[in-house]
Amino acid sequence: MESTQIIGYFLAVIVGISLGLIGSGGSILTVPILVYIMAVEPVLATAYSLFIVGSTALVGGIKSALLKKVDFKTVLIFGIPSIAAVYLTRAFIVPLLPEVIFSIGTFEFTKPIALMLLFAVVMIMASVSMIKPSKVIEDENSPMKYNFPLILLEGLLVGVLTGLVGAGGGFLIIPALVLLAKMPMKLAVGSSLFIIAAKSLIGFLGDLKGNQTIDWSLLLLFTFASIIGIFIGIYLSKKIHGAKLKTGFGWFVLLMGIYIILKELVL
């Protein structure tokens, strides 16, 4: 095993730790690690990310369900349009994107560059969501009020975004559940993990119908390392103040997003 691969698998543990600590953000790191450390082609990396993030989130979701921190009604309302959108995006929209979108002189704006830039924009959006203070509902017994049209629309949009860039979308799902369903934060995190798991894994099935060759040994090892990380993250979450960690991670994600934009367009 090469040294870069060892670094990649170590960073996979960090991905899981992030998910276990703050309930989102881990998927934002997965694609850059796969592309820049593990040398996976960007379009294939977004497919791998769906499997890795989905499997890791499923483990966290099951643990949350055992602690009764999952609202399965919300999982269905948000999850069904999101699952449909991510599967259709991976199976039909991504393959339809041309390999060269446009060219200016000798510069070619290719599909991999477009997906990495879109991913960088998503990272910057995620960082803003993490850095700014969130309005969290602390009352676990407060009644939830469902805004069905908005929840369905949000699920659809997050599904398309997930299909394009391979990010689980927890940074979008959790605020949506807190604001649109008036859901307590801990319940929103647990429910979000199940939504992420379902739409990511089903979205990955959309890639299996394609012609890309999947390196299952790399994919399963990376996923295993990430699952180890989520257990470490859940343990550490009892000892580390989540708000401060989330803000620090947000700044890191912001810098990563800016770096990807510069690397793809300038460097």
N, C-alpha and C positions, 0 to 999 in steps of 0.2 A: 504494500500500500504506500503510495507516494505521500510526502509530507503535506502537500496541499489538500489531499483528501482527508488526512487526519485532522487538519485545521477545519475543514468543512464539516466533518462529523461533530467536532467539538462545538462549532457554532450552531449545529442543529440542536444540541442540548440547550444552548442559549435561547433558541427559538421557543422551545417548550417551556423553559423557565419563564419567559416573558408572558406566554399565554396563561401559565399557572398563577403568576403574580398579579397581572392587571386585566386578564380576560380578553385582551386583544393586542394587536401589534406584532405578534410573532410571525404572522404570515407576511407582513411587510418586509421582514428580513429574508424570508425563504428564497424568493426569486433572485435577489442580488447575490446571495451566497451560492446558489446553484450556477448562476451565469458567470460570476467573476472568480469564484474559488474552485468550483467543481467543473468548470468549462462545459456546461450544458448549454446547448443552443437556446436562445430566449423563448421561442414559441414552445419548445418542448419543456423548458423550465416552468412555464406557467401551468402546463399539464401536471408535471411532477408536484408542483406546489399544491394543487387541488387535492391530490392524494395524501400528501404529507400533512397539510393543515386539517383536512377532513378527518383523518385517522386520529390525530392528536386531539382535536376538539371533541371527537366522539368519546375518547377516554375521559376527558375532563367533564363532558356532559353527563356521562353515566355516574360519575362521582357526585356531581351536583344533584342529579335526580335522586340518588340514595339519601342525600341530605335534605330532600324536598325543596330544592332551590330551582325548580324548573316548572314553568307554566306551559303545559302541553297544548292548551287551547291557542295561545299566542304562537307557539312553534308552528302549528298548522296554518293559522291565518297568514303569518308572515312567510312561512316556509314554502307553501305550495307554489305561489307565483314565482318566488325566487329560484326554486329548484327547476321549474319549467324554463325560466329565462336562461339560467346558466347552462343547462343541457343543450338548448337550442343554439346558444351562442357558440359553445365549443364544437358542436357537431356540424353547424352550417355556416355561421357568420365568419368565424376565424379562418376556415379553409377557403372562403371566398375572397379574403383580402389578397390583393396582388402582392407578389414578392417585392416589386419595385413600385412604390406608390407614386413618386414623382422624382425627377432629377433636375438639378441645376448645374450645368456645365459638367464637371467630372464627379460632382457629389450626387449620390443616389440615396434617396430617403426610402429605405427598405421596410418591410413588415417587422423584422426584429427591432429595428431602431424605433419605429412607431410604437410598438408594444412597450419597450423599455421607457420611452418618454412618457407614455400614458401612465405607466407604473410609477414613474417619478412624481407625476402630478398627484396621483393617489397618495403617495407617501407624504407629500407636503400637506395635502388635505388632512391626512391622519395625524400629522405632527401638530397642526393647529388645534385639532380636536383634543389632543392629549395635553398640550401646553396650557391652553386656557382653562380656568376653573370651571368645573361642570356643576350644574344645578342638580344635586342628587336628592331624591326623595328618601328620607331616612325611615319614615313610618312603615314598618313591614305590614301593618294591618290596614293601611289606607286602601279604600276600594279602587279597583282599576276601571278606567273608562276607556273603551275601545273606540278609536276613530278608524273604522274599518276601511274607508276609501284610501286614507293616507297610508295606513299600514300595508295595504295591498300594493299601492303604487311604490312605496319605499322598497318592498320586497322585490318587485319587478326590476327596479333600477339597480338595486344591489346585486341581483342575480346577473344582469348583463355585465356590470362592472367586474364581478367575480369571474365570469366566463372569459373576459378579455385579458385580464391581468393576473389571474390566479390568486388573488388575495381573498381571504375569507370574509372581509368586510365587517369585522367585529366593531371597528371604530365608527361605522355607520349604523350598525344594527342596535348597539347598546343605547346610544342617544335617542334613536327612534323609539325604542321600547319605553324608555324612561319618559320621553316627552309625549308620545302619541298614545300610549296605553297607561300612562301614569303608574308605571311599574317600579317597585323598589329596586335599587341598584343591584343588590345581590341576586335577586330573582332574574333581573335582566341579563346579568352575566351568564348564569346557568342556562337560561333559555337560549341565549345567543350561541352558546357552544353547540347545542343540538341543531340549531338552524345552520350554522357554519358547517357542521359535520355532514348533514344531509345534502345540502346543495353542492358542497365541494366534491364529495364522493360520487354523487350522481353526475356532476359535471365532468368528472374524470372519465366516466363511462363513455361520454361523448367523444373522447379522444381515442378510445380503444377501437372505434370504427374507422379510424384514419390509417394512414400508411406509415406513421412514425414508429421507429423501433424503440421500445422502452427497455432501459437498463434496470431490470428488476432488482439486481443485487444492490446497486447504488440506492435505488428508491426505497427499498425495504430497510436497509441499514440506516439511512438518513431518518426515516420515519421512526424506527426503533429508538434512535438517539433522541429525537424530539419528544417521544412519549416518556422517556426517562426524565427529560427536562421538565415536563409538565408536573410530574410528581414532586420534583425538587422545588418547583415554583410554588405549588400548593402548600408545601411545608414552610417555605420561606415567607409566604404571605402572612403567616401568623406572627412573624417576628419583624417584618419590615413595613413601614408606613406606606401604603399603596399610593396615596396622592403625590408624595414627593417623588417616588420612583417613576410614576407615570409621567410627571412633568420632565424629569431628566431623560427618560426614554424618548419623549416627544422631541426634545432638542436634537437627540442623536438621529432620529428618523428624518428630521428636517435637513440635517447636514448630508445624510445619505441621499436624499432626494435631489438636492442641489448637485452633489457629486455625480450622480447618474446623468443628469441633464448635461453637465459640462463634459463628461466622458464621451457621451454619444454624439454631441454636436461640435465640441471644440477640441478635446484632447486627441 
